Amino acid sequence: MSTSGPRRRITGAGRLLIAAPKFNYSIPGALKNALDRASTD
């Protein structure tokens, strides 16, 4: 799975707003995985 497109959009954004349901006072696992994959080199 390529993350170059989403990574470019996230790093090029002036601001980033993430809205997700609270899951045990944390973010959902799928969202965490997506953010982790987009933030690695």
WOBELNOR-V134603 format. One record per residue. N is the residue number from 1. RES is the residue in one letter. BURIAL is # if it has 9 or more other C-alpha atoms within 8 Angstrom, else .. Layout:
BEGIN
n | res | burial
N | RES | BURIAL
N | RES | BURIAL
END
This chain:
BEGIN
n | res | burial
1 | M | .
2 | S | .
3 | T | .
4 | S | .
5 | G | .
6 | P | .
7 | R | #
8 | R | .
9 | R | .
10 | I | #
11 | T | .
12 | G | .
13 | A | .
14 | G | .
15 | R | .
16 | L | .
17 | L | .
18 | I | .
19 | A | .
20 | A | .
21 | P | .
22 | K | .
23 | F | .
24 | N | .
25 | Y | .
26 | S | .
27 | I | #
28 | P | #
29 | G | .
30 | A | .
31 | L | .
32 | K | #
33 | N | .
34 | A | .
35 | L | .
36 | D | .
37 | R | .
38 | A | #
39 | S | .
40 | T | .
41 | D | .
END
